[in-house]
């Protein structure tokens, strides 16, 4: 599987394969498992999804770090990838972590659709 390298690339691929709604459902499922009250509507615009996800990750890093770590564990984001990110700028970090979460969720959805 070749993972997209940009948010737009990921969304384009999800739309082409008609899996965008499945991606949103998977994100909702994992956030619920992590006890984070965030429920995206399946028809959410990709730009809104990106912004709300980044905002949520930013708040978790700032205010609820344990819940943030729990979310990364539940989503199964690579610890190595997270450690490679620059933590100096929390806003930039929240963007990058949001994309890592989206990529991992996309892997789950894509694999489930293929097998």
Chimera marker file (.cmm) of the C-alpha trace (Angstrom):
<marker_set name="trace">
<marker id="1" x="0.000" y="0.000" z="0.000" r="1" g="1" b="0" radius="0.5"/>
<marker id="2" x="1.309" y="3.430" z="-0.949" r="1" g="1" b="0" radius="0.5"/>
<marker id="3" x="0.266" y="6.034" z="1.618" r="1" g="1" b="0" radius="0.5"/>
<marker id="4" x="-0.548" y="9.566" z="0.471" r="1" g="1" b="0" radius="0.5"/>
<marker id="5" x="1.981" y="12.200" z="1.502" r="1" g="1" b="0" radius="0.5"/>
<marker id="6" x="-0.457" y="15.113" z="1.783" r="1" g="1" b="0" radius="0.5"/>
<marker id="7" x="-3.865" y="15.712" z="3.292" r="1" g="1" b="0" radius="0.5"/>
<marker id="8" x="-5.325" y="16.546" z="-0.138" r="1" g="1" b="0" radius="0.5"/>
<marker id="9" x="-3.831" y="13.398" z="-1.633" r="1" g="1" b="0" radius="0.5"/>
<marker id="10" x="-5.375" y="11.294" z="1.113" r="1" g="1" b="0" radius="0.5"/>
<marker id="11" x="-8.806" y="12.878" z="0.649" r="1" g="1" b="0" radius="0.5"/>
<marker id="12" x="-8.636" y="12.514" z="-3.144" r="1" g="1" b="0" radius="0.5"/>
<marker id="13" x="-7.795" y="8.826" z="-2.820" r="1" g="1" b="0" radius="0.5"/>
<marker id="14" x="-10.568" y="8.287" z="-0.259" r="1" g="1" b="0" radius="0.5"/>
<marker id="15" x="-13.082" y="9.995" z="-2.564" r="1" g="1" b="0" radius="0.5"/>
<marker id="16" x="-11.915" y="8.092" z="-5.651" r="1" g="1" b="0" radius="0.5"/>
<marker id="17" x="-12.392" y="4.797" z="-3.838" r="1" g="1" b="0" radius="0.5"/>
<marker id="18" x="-15.672" y="6.032" z="-2.315" r="1" g="1" b="0" radius="0.5"/>
<marker id="19" x="-14.287" y="5.469" z="1.183" r="1" g="1" b="0" radius="0.5"/>
<marker id="20" x="-14.411" y="8.995" z="2.616" r="1" g="1" b="0" radius="0.5"/>
<marker id="21" x="-17.495" y="8.254" z="4.763" r="1" g="1" b="0" radius="0.5"/>
<marker id="22" x="-15.811" y="5.078" z="6.025" r="1" g="1" b="0" radius="0.5"/>
<marker id="23" x="-12.763" y="7.137" z="6.965" r="1" g="1" b="0" radius="0.5"/>
<marker id="24" x="-14.930" y="9.557" z="8.959" r="1" g="1" b="0" radius="0.5"/>
<marker id="25" x="-16.701" y="6.634" z="10.676" r="1" g="1" b="0" radius="0.5"/>
<marker id="26" x="-13.337" y="5.084" z="11.601" r="1" g="1" b="0" radius="0.5"/>
<marker id="27" x="-12.109" y="8.377" z="13.069" r="1" g="1" b="0" radius="0.5"/>
<marker id="28" x="-15.333" y="8.684" z="15.082" r="1" g="1" b="0" radius="0.5"/>
<marker id="29" x="-14.996" y="5.093" z="16.306" r="1" g="1" b="0" radius="0.5"/>
<marker id="30" x="-11.435" y="5.527" z="17.554" r="1" g="1" b="0" radius="0.5"/>
<marker id="31" x="-12.130" y="8.890" z="19.183" r="1" g="1" b="0" radius="0.5"/>
<marker id="32" x="-15.079" y="7.321" z="20.990" r="1" g="1" b="0" radius="0.5"/>
<marker id="33" x="-12.850" y="4.453" z="22.166" r="1" g="1" b="0" radius="0.5"/>
<marker id="34" x="-10.425" y="7.068" z="23.513" r="1" g="1" b="0" radius="0.5"/>
<marker id="35" x="-13.288" y="8.815" z="25.375" r="1" g="1" b="0" radius="0.5"/>
<marker id="36" x="-12.850" y="11.999" z="23.360" r="1" g="1" b="0" radius="0.5"/>
<marker id="37" x="-16.129" y="13.709" z="22.679" r="1" g="1" b="0" radius="0.5"/>
<marker id="38" x="-15.793" y="14.421" z="18.984" r="1" g="1" b="0" radius="0.5"/>
<marker id="39" x="-18.324" y="13.129" z="16.502" r="1" g="1" b="0" radius="0.5"/>
<marker id="40" x="-17.899" y="14.154" z="12.881" r="1" g="1" b="0" radius="0.5"/>
<marker id="41" x="-20.933" y="14.028" z="10.600" r="1" g="1" b="0" radius="0.5"/>
<marker id="42" x="-20.294" y="11.673" z="7.670" r="1" g="1" b="0" radius="0.5"/>
<marker id="43" x="-20.941" y="14.528" z="5.225" r="1" g="1" b="0" radius="0.5"/>
<marker id="44" x="-18.343" y="16.837" z="6.811" r="1" g="1" b="0" radius="0.5"/>
<marker id="45" x="-16.260" y="18.772" z="4.315" r="1" g="1" b="0" radius="0.5"/>
<marker id="46" x="-12.633" y="17.609" z="4.218" r="1" g="1" b="0" radius="0.5"/>
<marker id="47" x="-11.408" y="21.117" z="5.070" r="1" g="1" b="0" radius="0.5"/>
<marker id="48" x="-13.645" y="21.177" z="8.169" r="1" g="1" b="0" radius="0.5"/>
<marker id="49" x="-12.513" y="17.694" z="9.147" r="1" g="1" b="0" radius="0.5"/>
<marker id="50" x="-8.886" y="18.796" z="8.932" r="1" g="1" b="0" radius="0.5"/>
<marker id="51" x="-9.406" y="21.973" z="10.961" r="1" g="1" b="0" radius="0.5"/>
<marker id="52" x="-11.522" y="20.371" z="13.688" r="1" g="1" b="0" radius="0.5"/>
<marker id="53" x="-9.120" y="17.458" z="14.005" r="1" g="1" b="0" radius="0.5"/>
<marker id="54" x="-6.124" y="19.793" z="14.289" r="1" g="1" b="0" radius="0.5"/>
<marker id="55" x="-7.933" y="21.966" z="16.830" r="1" g="1" b="0" radius="0.5"/>
<marker id="56" x="-8.846" y="18.927" z="18.910" r="1" g="1" b="0" radius="0.5"/>
<marker id="57" x="-5.293" y="17.557" z="18.838" r="1" g="1" b="0" radius="0.5"/>
<marker id="58" x="-3.937" y="21.003" z="19.793" r="1" g="1" b="0" radius="0.5"/>
<marker id="59" x="-6.262" y="21.201" z="22.804" r="1" g="1" b="0" radius="0.5"/>
<marker id="60" x="-5.402" y="17.643" z="23.862" r="1" g="1" b="0" radius="0.5"/>
<marker id="61" x="-1.663" y="18.377" z="23.730" r="1" g="1" b="0" radius="0.5"/>
<marker id="62" x="-2.139" y="21.597" z="25.712" r="1" g="1" b="0" radius="0.5"/>
<marker id="63" x="-4.744" y="20.521" z="28.266" r="1" g="1" b="0" radius="0.5"/>
<marker id="64" x="-5.184" y="16.734" z="28.340" r="1" g="1" b="0" radius="0.5"/>
<marker id="65" x="-1.870" y="15.151" z="27.448" r="1" g="1" b="0" radius="0.5"/>
<marker id="66" x="-2.752" y="11.737" z="28.890" r="1" g="1" b="0" radius="0.5"/>
<marker id="67" x="-5.882" y="11.565" z="26.714" r="1" g="1" b="0" radius="0.5"/>
<marker id="68" x="-3.753" y="12.630" z="23.730" r="1" g="1" b="0" radius="0.5"/>
<marker id="69" x="-1.339" y="9.737" z="24.338" r="1" g="1" b="0" radius="0.5"/>
<marker id="70" x="-4.257" y="7.360" z="24.806" r="1" g="1" b="0" radius="0.5"/>
<marker id="71" x="-5.729" y="8.468" z="21.470" r="1" g="1" b="0" radius="0.5"/>
<marker id="72" x="-2.415" y="7.866" z="19.692" r="1" g="1" b="0" radius="0.5"/>
<marker id="73" x="-2.307" y="4.393" z="21.245" r="1" g="1" b="0" radius="0.5"/>
<marker id="74" x="-5.895" y="3.547" z="20.234" r="1" g="1" b="0" radius="0.5"/>
<marker id="75" x="-5.451" y="4.847" z="16.686" r="1" g="1" b="0" radius="0.5"/>
<marker id="76" x="-2.117" y="2.978" z="16.597" r="1" g="1" b="0" radius="0.5"/>
<marker id="77" x="0.017" y="5.864" z="15.381" r="1" g="1" b="0" radius="0.5"/>
<marker id="78" x="3.685" y="4.902" z="15.148" r="1" g="1" b="0" radius="0.5"/>
<marker id="79" x="5.542" y="6.102" z="18.234" r="1" g="1" b="0" radius="0.5"/>
<marker id="80" x="8.682" y="6.424" z="16.113" r="1" g="1" b="0" radius="0.5"/>
<marker id="81" x="6.929" y="8.791" z="13.692" r="1" g="1" b="0" radius="0.5"/>
<marker id="82" x="5.605" y="10.959" z="16.531" r="1" g="1" b="0" radius="0.5"/>
<marker id="83" x="9.049" y="11.157" z="18.161" r="1" g="1" b="0" radius="0.5"/>
<marker id="84" x="10.551" y="12.310" z="14.852" r="1" g="1" b="0" radius="0.5"/>
<marker id="85" x="8.304" y="15.402" z="14.835" r="1" g="1" b="0" radius="0.5"/>
<marker id="86" x="9.541" y="18.755" z="16.118" r="1" g="1" b="0" radius="0.5"/>
<marker id="87" x="7.694" y="19.556" z="19.336" r="1" g="1" b="0" radius="0.5"/>
<marker id="88" x="8.840" y="23.185" z="19.578" r="1" g="1" b="0" radius="0.5"/>
<marker id="89" x="5.804" y="24.638" z="17.786" r="1" g="1" b="0" radius="0.5"/>
<marker id="90" x="2.663" y="23.031" z="19.202" r="1" g="1" b="0" radius="0.5"/>
<marker id="91" x="0.475" y="24.357" z="16.382" r="1" g="1" b="0" radius="0.5"/>
<marker id="92" x="2.703" y="22.736" z="13.750" r="1" g="1" b="0" radius="0.5"/>
<marker id="93" x="2.936" y="19.587" z="15.870" r="1" g="1" b="0" radius="0.5"/>
<marker id="94" x="-0.864" y="19.331" z="16.056" r="1" g="1" b="0" radius="0.5"/>
<marker id="95" x="-1.059" y="19.609" z="12.251" r="1" g="1" b="0" radius="0.5"/>
<marker id="96" x="1.529" y="16.878" z="11.748" r="1" g="1" b="0" radius="0.5"/>
<marker id="97" x="0.006" y="14.560" z="14.361" r="1" g="1" b="0" radius="0.5"/>
<marker id="98" x="-3.446" y="15.082" z="12.825" r="1" g="1" b="0" radius="0.5"/>
<marker id="99" x="-2.064" y="13.949" z="9.491" r="1" g="1" b="0" radius="0.5"/>
<marker id="100" x="-0.415" y="10.900" z="11.089" r="1" g="1" b="0" radius="0.5"/>
<marker id="101" x="-3.778" y="10.014" z="12.641" r="1" g="1" b="0" radius="0.5"/>
<marker id="102" x="-5.557" y="10.447" z="9.307" r="1" g="1" b="0" radius="0.5"/>
<marker id="103" x="-2.962" y="8.308" z="7.525" r="1" g="1" b="0" radius="0.5"/>
<marker id="104" x="-3.308" y="5.505" z="10.084" r="1" g="1" b="0" radius="0.5"/>
<marker id="105" x="-7.096" y="5.653" z="9.952" r="1" g="1" b="0" radius="0.5"/>
<marker id="106" x="-6.897" y="5.598" z="6.153" r="1" g="1" b="0" radius="0.5"/>
<marker id="107" x="-4.722" y="2.470" z="6.304" r="1" g="1" b="0" radius="0.5"/>
<marker id="108" x="-7.358" y="0.727" z="8.411" r="1" g="1" b="0" radius="0.5"/>
<marker id="109" x="-10.209" y="1.714" z="6.083" r="1" g="1" b="0" radius="0.5"/>
<marker id="110" x="-8.291" y="0.882" z="2.906" r="1" g="1" b="0" radius="0.5"/>
<marker id="111" x="-7.179" y="-2.528" z="4.182" r="1" g="1" b="0" radius="0.5"/>
<marker id="112" x="-10.700" y="-3.383" z="5.345" r="1" g="1" b="0" radius="0.5"/>
<marker id="113" x="-12.076" y="-2.496" z="1.907" r="1" g="1" b="0" radius="0.5"/>
<marker id="114" x="-9.486" y="-4.632" z="0.123" r="1" g="1" b="0" radius="0.5"/>
<marker id="115" x="-9.681" y="-7.763" z="2.263" r="1" g="1" b="0" radius="0.5"/>
<link id1="1" id2="2" r="1" g="1" b="0" radius="0.2"/>
<link id1="2" id2="3" r="1" g="1" b="0" radius="0.2"/>
<link id1="3" id2="4" r="1" g="1" b="0" radius="0.2"/>
<link id1="4" id2="5" r="1" g="1" b="0" radius="0.2"/>
<link id1="5" id2="6" r="1" g="1" b="0" radius="0.2"/>
<link id1="6" id2="7" r="1" g="1" b="0" radius="0.2"/>
<link id1="7" id2="8" r="1" g="1" b="0" radius="0.2"/>
<link id1="8" id2="9" r="1" g="1" b="0" radius="0.2"/>
<link id1="9" id2="10" r="1" g="1" b="0" radius="0.2"/>
<link id1="10" id2="11" r="1" g="1" b="0" radius="0.2"/>
<link id1="11" id2="12" r="1" g="1" b="0" radius="0.2"/>
<link id1="12" id2="13" r="1" g="1" b="0" radius="0.2"/>
<link id1="13" id2="14" r="1" g="1" b="0" radius="0.2"/>
<link id1="14" id2="15" r="1" g="1" b="0" radius="0.2"/>
<link id1="15" id2="16" r="1" g="1" b="0" radius="0.2"/>
<link id1="16" id2="17" r="1" g="1" b="0" radius="0.2"/>
<link id1="17" id2="18" r="1" g="1" b="0" radius="0.2"/>
<link id1="18" id2="19" r="1" g="1" b="0" radius="0.2"/>
<link id1="19" id2="20" r="1" g="1" b="0" radius="0.2"/>
<link id1="20" id2="21" r="1" g="1" b="0" radius="0.2"/>
<link id1="21" id2="22" r="1" g="1" b="0" radius="0.2"/>
<link id1="22" id2="23" r="1" g="1" b="0" radius="0.2"/>
<link id1="23" id2="24" r="1" g="1" b="0" radius="0.2"/>
<link id1="24" id2="25" r="1" g="1" b="0" radius="0.2"/>
<link id1="25" id2="26" r="1" g="1" b="0" radius="0.2"/>
<link id1="26" id2="27" r="1" g="1" b="0" radius="0.2"/>
<link id1="27" id2="28" r="1" g="1" b="0" radius="0.2"/>
<link id1="28" id2="29" r="1" g="1" b="0" radius="0.2"/>
<link id1="29" id2="30" r="1" g="1" b="0" radius="0.2"/>
<link id1="30" id2="31" r="1" g="1" b="0" radius="0.2"/>
<link id1="31" id2="32" r="1" g="1" b="0" radius="0.2"/>
<link id1="32" id2="33" r="1" g="1" b="0" radius="0.2"/>
<link id1="33" id2="34" r="1" g="1" b="0" radius="0.2"/>
<link id1="34" id2="35" r="1" g="1" b="0" radius="0.2"/>
<link id1="35" id2="36" r="1" g="1" b="0" radius="0.2"/>
<link id1="36" id2="37" r="1" g="1" b="0" radius="0.2"/>
<link id1="37" id2="38" r="1" g="1" b="0" radius="0.2"/>
<link id1="38" id2="39" r="1" g="1" b="0" radius="0.2"/>
<link id1="39" id2="40" r="1" g="1" b="0" radius="0.2"/>
<link id1="40" id2="41" r="1" g="1" b="0" radius="0.2"/>
<link id1="41" id2="42" r="1" g="1" b="0" radius="0.2"/>
<link id1="42" id2="43" r="1" g="1" b="0" radius="0.2"/>
<link id1="43" id2="44" r="1" g="1" b="0" radius="0.2"/>
<link id1="44" id2="45" r="1" g="1" b="0" radius="0.2"/>
<link id1="45" id2="46" r="1" g="1" b="0" radius="0.2"/>
<link id1="46" id2="47" r="1" g="1" b="0" radius="0.2"/>
<link id1="47" id2="48" r="1" g="1" b="0" radius="0.2"/>
<link id1="48" id2="49" r="1" g="1" b="0" radius="0.2"/>
<link id1="49" id2="50" r="1" g="1" b="0" radius="0.2"/>
<link id1="50" id2="51" r="1" g="1" b="0" radius="0.2"/>
<link id1="51" id2="52" r="1" g="1" b="0" radius="0.2"/>
<link id1="52" id2="53" r="1" g="1" b="0" radius="0.2"/>
<link id1="53" id2="54" r="1" g="1" b="0" radius="0.2"/>
<link id1="54" id2="55" r="1" g="1" b="0" radius="0.2"/>
<link id1="55" id2="56" r="1" g="1" b="0" radius="0.2"/>
<link id1="56" id2="57" r="1" g="1" b="0" radius="0.2"/>
<link id1="57" id2="58" r="1" g="1" b="0" radius="0.2"/>
<link id1="58" id2="59" r="1" g="1" b="0" radius="0.2"/>
<link id1="59" id2="60" r="1" g="1" b="0" radius="0.2"/>
<link id1="60" id2="61" r="1" g="1" b="0" radius="0.2"/>
<link id1="61" id2="62" r="1" g="1" b="0" radius="0.2"/>
<link id1="62" id2="63" r="1" g="1" b="0" radius="0.2"/>
<link id1="63" id2="64" r="1" g="1" b="0" radius="0.2"/>
<link id1="64" id2="65" r="1" g="1" b="0" radius="0.2"/>
<link id1="65" id2="66" r="1" g="1" b="0" radius="0.2"/>
<link id1="66" id2="67" r="1" g="1" b="0" radius="0.2"/>
<link id1="67" id2="68" r="1" g="1" b="0" radius="0.2"/>
<link id1="68" id2="69" r="1" g="1" b="0" radius="0.2"/>
<link id1="69" id2="70" r="1" g="1" b="0" radius="0.2"/>
<link id1="70" id2="71" r="1" g="1" b="0" radius="0.2"/>
<link id1="71" id2="72" r="1" g="1" b="0" radius="0.2"/>
<link id1="72" id2="73" r="1" g="1" b="0" radius="0.2"/>
<link id1="73" id2="74" r="1" g="1" b="0" radius="0.2"/>
<link id1="74" id2="75" r="1" g="1" b="0" radius="0.2"/>
<link id1="75" id2="76" r="1" g="1" b="0" radius="0.2"/>
<link id1="76" id2="77" r="1" g="1" b="0" radius="0.2"/>
<link id1="77" id2="78" r="1" g="1" b="0" radius="0.2"/>
<link id1="78" id2="79" r="1" g="1" b="0" radius="0.2"/>
<link id1="79" id2="80" r="1" g="1" b="0" radius="0.2"/>
<link id1="80" id2="81" r="1" g="1" b="0" radius="0.2"/>
<link id1="81" id2="82" r="1" g="1" b="0" radius="0.2"/>
<link id1="82" id2="83" r="1" g="1" b="0" radius="0.2"/>
<link id1="83" id2="84" r="1" g="1" b="0" radius="0.2"/>
<link id1="84" id2="85" r="1" g="1" b="0" radius="0.2"/>
<link id1="85" id2="86" r="1" g="1" b="0" radius="0.2"/>
<link id1="86" id2="87" r="1" g="1" b="0" radius="0.2"/>
<link id1="87" id2="88" r="1" g="1" b="0" radius="0.2"/>
<link id1="88" id2="89" r="1" g="1" b="0" radius="0.2"/>
<link id1="89" id2="90" r="1" g="1" b="0" radius="0.2"/>
<link id1="90" id2="91" r="1" g="1" b="0" radius="0.2"/>
<link id1="91" id2="92" r="1" g="1" b="0" radius="0.2"/>
<link id1="92" id2="93" r="1" g="1" b="0" radius="0.2"/>
<link id1="93" id2="94" r="1" g="1" b="0" radius="0.2"/>
<link id1="94" id2="95" r="1" g="1" b="0" radius="0.2"/>
<link id1="95" id2="96" r="1" g="1" b="0" radius="0.2"/>
<link id1="96" id2="97" r="1" g="1" b="0" radius="0.2"/>
<link id1="97" id2="98" r="1" g="1" b="0" radius="0.2"/>
<link id1="98" id2="99" r="1" g="1" b="0" radius="0.2"/>
<link id1="99" id2="100" r="1" g="1" b="0" radius="0.2"/>
<link id1="100" id2="101" r="1" g="1" b="0" radius="0.2"/>
<link id1="101" id2="102" r="1" g="1" b="0" radius="0.2"/>
<link id1="102" id2="103" r="1" g="1" b="0" radius="0.2"/>
<link id1="103" id2="104" r="1" g="1" b="0" radius="0.2"/>
<link id1="104" id2="105" r="1" g="1" b="0" radius="0.2"/>
<link id1="105" id2="106" r="1" g="1" b="0" radius="0.2"/>
<link id1="106" id2="107" r="1" g="1" b="0" radius="0.2"/>
<link id1="107" id2="108" r="1" g="1" b="0" radius="0.2"/>
<link id1="108" id2="109" r="1" g="1" b="0" radius="0.2"/>
<link id1="109" id2="110" r="1" g="1" b="0" radius="0.2"/>
<link id1="110" id2="111" r="1" g="1" b="0" radius="0.2"/>
<link id1="111" id2="112" r="1" g="1" b="0" radius="0.2"/>
<link id1="112" id2="113" r="1" g="1" b="0" radius="0.2"/>
<link id1="113" id2="114" r="1" g="1" b="0" radius="0.2"/>
<link id1="114" id2="115" r="1" g="1" b="0" radius="0.2"/>
</marker_set>
